[in-house]
Amino acid sequence: MNQTIAQKILQTHCTSEKVYTGEFVDAKIDLIMVHEQLGGRINKEYEKLELDKVWDPNKIFFILDHWVPAPTISAAQMHQDCREFAERFGFIHNMGINKGICHQVLPEMGFARPGMLIVGSDSHTTTYGAFNCLSTGIGAADVSVVFATGNLWFKVPESYKIELTGKFKKGVMSKDFILTYIGDITTKGAIYKSLEFYGVGAEMLSIDSRMTISNMVVEAGAKFGTFLHDKKLELWLKNRTIEQYTPIIPDHDAVYEKIFEYDLTDITPVVAKPSNPDNVAKIEEVEDIEIDQAFLGSCTNGRMEDLRIAAQILKGKTISNRTRLIITPASKEIYMNALSEGLIEIFLQSGAVVTHSTCGACIGGHLGVLGPDEICLSSTNRNFIGRMGAPTSQIYLASPATVAASALKGKITDPREAL
């Protein structure tokens, strides 16, 4: 007994009768996600190891999302290598380039379910923890191990319990909370920990909001970030999968290394200043900083909840003529829903540029690359030097509401004013 969610899921995926924090276990993987990294390093590692088969092509989720459509010859070559590998080994779930961003599409298709252990070739694979499972990013060598064996080693992590109460006030979003938390503990404050979110406040959060939080636990160094199964998650899964699953709850006497308590009612809009996600400031401290670009999208904040609040702020208004606003829905499904709700029309009429679903501006690979000394307010998860373009450009991180409100004025603005 005394087990947290992380310990319980790892135990069910290995041969040990009980796992203990700090010990190393060999765990069976339920699903692995790969994207462009397949043609970047993974295929080379596989060739180096002289492997000629994958353990289960039905448990590999393959998608192209970072550079789509291919903007350069090198990206096109990478895509070719990816497709060749996927075809050679018979990947069943080959999503191509038109579905959207991996961390949105995989859950949409019902592949993230309670109790699962999922790994992926991207650090923000932690996103799926919103679905009461364990998920984390791994490197090319570890992907090769999973491809070949279906297993991977883990150190059983200590868990942090984050008890949430209350409810966000108008204009405040889950992005504000997770940035606040990262600011409190720093980007090194939860290295290789499992962050587990509980309480009435967590129950009040939408699935979209939970995904934002789980997505960004890795910015605090965490290995996993999980939520409990509840009615909201049950409804999400009911509409997306017929697969059976078993919700995972911690023991009532589970042992946590640290316990944090947050009243969501007290959370206010915040911004992470350059060039670290833990360089967090209250919105009042950074108001009036002029911005050249505003970006709303990514695997962190390109969901319907995010687009709806942006549309509410932008409707009938025009963005500043000194600022460009780029909006990227996180998936084709979200894009189509936003189209049917009239959100895309609102964005276009406001002066925004709406792109297809891709990682795009977030990684500075194409679509909205920043020039020298430019400043961008972004709903993404990282603001490291050169992340979105020129090394001298600066990135501020904020919620979709803050991004939309700021685009209207051409400077960082409190979204509560716009609402």
C-alpha positions in Angstrom: 0.0 0.0 0.0 1.1 3.7 0.4 1.3 4.0 -3.3 0.9 7.0 -5.5 -0.5 7.0 -9.1 3.0 6.8 -10.5 4.0 3.8 -8.4 0.7 2.0 -9.1 1.0 2.3 -12.9 4.7 1.4 -13.0 3.9 -1.7 -10.8 1.2 -2.9 -13.1 3.7 -2.7 -16.0 6.5 -4.7 -14.5 7.0 -8.1 -12.8 7.6 -6.7 -9.3 5.0 -7.3 -6.6 5.6 -3.8 -5.3 7.8 -1.0 -6.6 9.6 1.4 -4.3 10.8 5.0 -5.0 14.3 5.1 -6.2 14.5 1.6 -7.5 14.9 0.8 -11.2 12.3 -1.3 -13.0 11.9 -2.7 -16.5 8.4 -1.8 -17.6 6.2 -2.9 -20.5 5.1 0.0 -22.7 1.5 0.3 -23.9 2.1 2.8 -26.7 4.9 4.9 -28.2 4.5 8.1 -30.2 7.1 9.3 -32.7 7.2 12.3 -35.0 9.9 13.9 -37.2 12.6 12.6 -34.8 11.9 9.2 -36.5 13.7 10.5 -39.6 16.1 12.7 -37.6 17.9 10.3 -35.2 15.8 7.3 -34.5 16.2 5.6 -37.8 20.0 6.1 -37.6 20.1 4.5 -34.2 18.0 1.6 -35.4 20.4 1.0 -38.3 23.4 1.3 -36.0 21.9 -1.4 -33.8 21.2 -3.6 -36.9 17.6 -4.2 -35.9 15.3 -5.5 -38.5 11.8 -5.6 -36.8 9.6 -3.7 -34.3 8.0 -5.5 -31.4 4.4 -4.4 -32.2 3.6 -2.1 -35.2 0.1 -1.7 -33.7 1.5 0.1 -30.6 3.4 2.8 -32.5 1.6 6.1 -33.1 3.4 8.0 -36.0 2.7 11.5 -37.0 4.4 14.4 -38.7 3.7 17.8 -37.1 6.8 19.9 -36.5 7.6 21.0 -40.1 4.5 20.4 -42.1 4.1 20.8 -45.0 7.9 20.5 -45.4 9.3 24.1 -45.7 12.8 23.1 -46.7 14.6 20.4 -48.6 16.2 19.1 -45.4 12.7 18.8 -43.8 11.4 17.1 -46.9 14.2 14.6 -46.7 13.5 14.0 -43.1 9.8 13.3 -43.9 10.9 10.9 -46.6 13.1 9.0 -44.2 10.2 8.9 -41.7 7.8 7.5 -44.3 10.2 4.9 -45.5 10.8 3.7 -42.0 7.1 3.5 -41.2 6.3 1.7 -44.3 9.2 -0.7 -43.9 8.1 -1.8 -40.5 4.4 -1.7 -41.1 3.3 1.0 -38.7 -0.5 0.7 -38.3 -1.2 4.1 -36.9 0.4 6.3 -39.6 -1.3 9.8 -39.2 0.5 11.6 -42.0 0.8 15.5 -42.1 -2.9 16.6 -42.0 -4.1 15.7 -38.5 -2.3 18.3 -36.3 0.1 18.3 -33.4 0.9 14.9 -31.9 0.0 15.7 -28.3 -3.5 16.9 -29.3 -4.2 14.2 -32.0 -3.2 11.2 -30.0 -5.7 11.8 -27.1 -8.4 12.9 -29.6 -8.2 9.5 -31.2 -8.6 7.8 -27.9 -5.1 6.5 -27.5 -4.5 8.0 -24.1 -6.5 6.1 -21.4 -6.3 5.7 -17.6 -3.6 3.3 -16.4 -1.5 3.3 -19.6 2.2 3.8 -19.8 3.1 5.9 -22.8 6.4 7.2 -24.1 7.2 9.5 -27.0 10.0 11.1 -29.0 9.1 14.5 -27.6 9.6 16.1 -24.2 5.9 17.2 -23.9 4.6 13.7 -24.1 3.8 14.4 -20.4 0.6 15.9 -21.8 -1.2 12.6 -21.7 -1.1 12.5 -17.9 -4.2 14.6 -18.1 -5.9 11.3 -18.9 -5.0 9.5 -15.7 -2.0 7.7 -17.2 1.8 8.0 -17.1 3.5 9.5 -20.1 6.9 11.0 -20.7 9.4 11.9 -23.4 12.4 9.8 -24.3 15.5 10.1 -26.6 16.3 8.3 -29.8 18.3 5.5 -28.2 15.4 4.7 -25.8 12.9 4.8 -28.6 15.0 2.2 -30.4 14.9 0.0 -27.3 11.1 0.3 -27.1 10.7 -0.3 -30.9 12.7 -3.5 -30.5 11.5 -4.9 -27.2 8.4 -3.1 -26.0 10.0 -2.4 -22.7 12.0 0.4 -21.1 13.7 1.0 -17.8 12.4 3.6 -15.3 13.5 4.8 -11.9 10.4 4.9 -9.7 10.0 8.6 -9.0 9.0 10.4 -5.8 5.7 12.1 -6.1 4.6 15.6 -5.4 0.9 16.1 -4.4 -0.6 19.4 -5.7 -3.9 19.9 -3.9 -6.1 22.4 -5.8 -9.1 24.2 -4.4 -11.3 27.0 -5.7 -12.0 28.1 -9.3 -10.3 30.6 -11.7 -11.7 34.0 -11.8 -12.7 35.6 -15.1 -9.7 36.1 -17.4 -7.5 33.6 -15.6 -6.5 30.3 -17.2 -4.7 27.1 -16.4 -1.6 28.5 -18.1 -1.5 31.2 -15.4 -1.6 28.5 -12.7 1.1 26.3 -14.2 3.4 29.2 -14.8 2.8 30.4 -11.3 3.7 26.9 -10.0 6.9 26.7 -12.1 7.8 30.2 -10.9 7.4 29.0 -7.3 9.5 25.9 -7.6 11.8 26.8 -10.6 12.6 24.7 -13.6 14.8 22.5 -11.4 12.2 22.1 -8.6 10.7 18.8 -9.7 13.5 16.9 -11.5 12.4 13.3 -12.2 9.3 13.7 -9.9 5.7 12.7 -10.6 3.4 15.7 -10.1 -0.1 14.5 -9.2 -3.0 17.0 -9.2 -5.9 16.5 -6.8 -8.8 18.3 -5.1 -12.0 20.1 -6.0 -10.0 22.6 -8.0 -8.6 19.9 -10.2 -12.1 18.5 -10.7 -13.3 21.9 -11.9 -10.7 22.1 -14.6 -11.7 21.2 -18.2 -9.9 18.5 -20.0 -8.3 21.2 -22.1 -7.0 22.9 -19.0 -5.6 19.7 -17.5 -3.7 19.0 -20.8 -2.1 22.4 -20.5 -0.9 21.7 -17.0 0.3 18.2 -17.7 2.1 19.5 -20.9 4.2 22.0 -18.9 5.2 19.9 -15.9 8.3 19.0 -17.8 9.3 22.7 -17.6 9.7 22.1 -13.9 11.8 19.0 -14.7 9.1 16.5 -13.9 9.0 13.0 -15.3 5.2 12.7 -15.1 2.2 14.9 -14.5 -1.1 13.2 -13.8 -4.8 13.8 -12.9 -7.5 11.6 -11.5 -10.2 10.0 -13.6 -13.6 11.6 -13.1 -16.9 12.3 -15.0 -15.4 14.8 -17.3 -12.7 12.4 -18.4 -15.2 9.5 -18.6 -17.3 11.6 -21.0 -14.2 12.5 -23.1 -13.2 8.9 -23.4 -16.8 7.7 -24.1 -16.9 9.8 -27.2 -13.4 8.7 -28.5 -12.7 5.0 -27.6 -14.4 1.7 -27.0 -11.3 0.3 -25.4 -11.7 -0.9 -21.8 -9.6 0.8 -19.1 -9.2 0.9 -15.3 -9.0 4.2 -13.5 -6.0 4.6 -11.2 -6.4 6.2 -7.8 -3.6 6.5 -5.2 -3.9 4.7 -1.9 -5.5 6.8 0.9 -2.2 6.7 2.8 0.1 7.3 -0.3 3.4 8.9 0.6 4.4 12.1 -1.1 7.8 13.8 -0.9 6.1 17.2 -0.9 2.6 18.6 -0.7 1.6 21.9 -2.3 -1.7 23.7 -1.9 -3.1 26.2 -4.3 -6.5 28.1 -4.2 -7.2 28.7 -7.9 -9.3 31.7 -6.9 -6.1 33.4 -5.9 -4.3 32.9 -9.2 -4.0 36.0 -11.3 -2.6 36.5 -14.9 1.1 36.1 -15.1 3.8 36.2 -17.7 7.1 34.3 -18.0 9.8 36.8 -19.0 12.8 35.9 -21.2 14.5 33.5 -21.3 13.2 30.9 -18.9 9.7 29.6 -18.0 10.4 30.1 -14.3 11.1 33.9 -14.8 7.5 34.6 -13.8 6.0 38.0 -13.2 2.6 39.3 -12.4 0.9 40.9 -15.4 1.1 44.3 -13.7 4.9 44.1 -13.7 5.2 43.7 -17.4 2.2 45.7 -18.8 2.9 48.1 -21.6 5.9 46.2 -22.9 5.5 46.5 -26.7 5.3 43.3 -28.8 6.0 42.7 -32.4 4.2 39.3 -32.6 1.6 37.5 -30.6 1.2 33.7 -31.1 -1.7 31.6 -30.0 -1.3 27.8 -30.6 1.0 24.9 -29.9 0.5 21.6 -28.0 0.2 23.8 -24.9 -2.6 26.2 -25.8 -4.2 25.6 -29.2 -7.4 23.9 -28.1 -11.0 24.9 -28.3 -11.1 26.5 -24.8 -8.1 28.7 -25.9 -9.6 29.7 -29.2 -13.0 30.5 -27.7 -11.6 32.9 -25.1 -9.5 34.6 -27.8 -12.5 35.0 -30.0 -14.5 36.5 -27.2 -11.7 39.1 -26.7 -11.1 39.8 -30.4 -14.7 39.8 -31.7 -15.6 43.1 -33.5 -12.1 44.5 -32.8 -8.9 44.9 -34.8 -5.4 44.0 -33.6 -2.8 46.7 -33.3 -1.2 47.7 -36.6 2.3 47.3 -35.1 1.7 43.7 -34.0 1.0 40.6 -36.0 -1.1 37.8 -34.5 -0.7 34.2 -35.6 -3.3 31.7 -34.6 -2.6 27.9 -35.0 -5.3 25.4 -34.0 -3.7 22.4 -32.4 -5.4 19.8 -34.7 -7.6 19.4 -37.7 -10.5 18.5 -35.5 -10.1 21.7 -33.5 -9.7 23.8 -36.7 -13.0 22.3 -38.1 -14.8 22.9 -34.8 -13.5 26.5 -34.7 -14.7 27.0 -38.3 -18.2 25.7 -37.6 -18.5 28.0 -34.5 -17.4 31.0 -36.5 -14.2 31.5 -34.6 -12.0 31.5 -37.6 -14.0 34.3 -39.2 -13.6 36.4 -36.0 -9.9 35.9 -36.1 -9.5 36.8 -39.8 -11.7 39.9 -39.4 -9.6 41.0 -36.5 -6.5 40.9 -38.6 -5.0 37.7 -37.4 -3.3 35.1 -39.6 -4.7 31.6 -39.1 -2.5 28.7 -40.1 -3.0 25.0 -40.6 -2.4 22.8 -37.6 1.4 22.4 -36.9 4.0 23.1 -34.3 4.9 26.0 -36.6 5.9 29.2 -34.8 6.5 27.4 -31.5 9.8 25.9 -32.6 10.9 28.6 -34.9 11.2 26.2 -37.8 8.7 28.0 -40.1 5.6 30.2 -39.8 6.3 33.2 -37.7 10.0 33.1 -37.2 11.2 36.0 -35.2 13.7 38.5 -36.6 16.6 40.2 -34.7 15.5 42.0 -31.5 11.8 41.2 -32.0 9.5 40.6 -29.1 6.8 37.9 -29.1 4.1 37.1 -26.6 3.4 33.4 -26.9 1.0 30.8 -25.6 3.7 28.2 -26.0 5.7 26.3 -23.3 9.3 27.5 -23.8 11.0 30.9 -24.2 14.6 29.9 -24.4 17.1 32.1 -26.4 16.6 31.5 -30.1 13.6 29.2 -29.6 11.4 31.0 -32.1 14.0 32.6 -34.3 16.8 35.1 -34.0 19.0 34.7 -30.9 18.4 38.3 -30.0 14.6 38.0 -30.1 12.7 37.8 -26.9 9.8 35.5 -25.9 7.3 36.1 -23.2 4.9 33.3 -22.2 1.3 33.9 -21.3 -2.2 32.5 -21.5 -4.3 32.6 -24.6 -6.4 35.3 -23.0 -3.4 37.5 -22.4 -2.0 36.9 -25.9 -5.3 37.9 -27.5 -5.8 41.0 -25.3 -2.2 42.1 -25.9 -2.5 41.7 -29.7 -5.3 44.3 -29.6 -3.1 46.9 -28.0 0.3 45.9 -29.3 1.7 45.6 -25.8 1.4 43.2 -22.9 -2.1 43.7 -21.5 -4.1 42.4 -18.6 -6.8 40.2 -20.2 -9.3 41.0 -17.5 -9.5 44.5 -19.0 -10.5 43.1 -22.4 -13.2 40.8 -20.8 
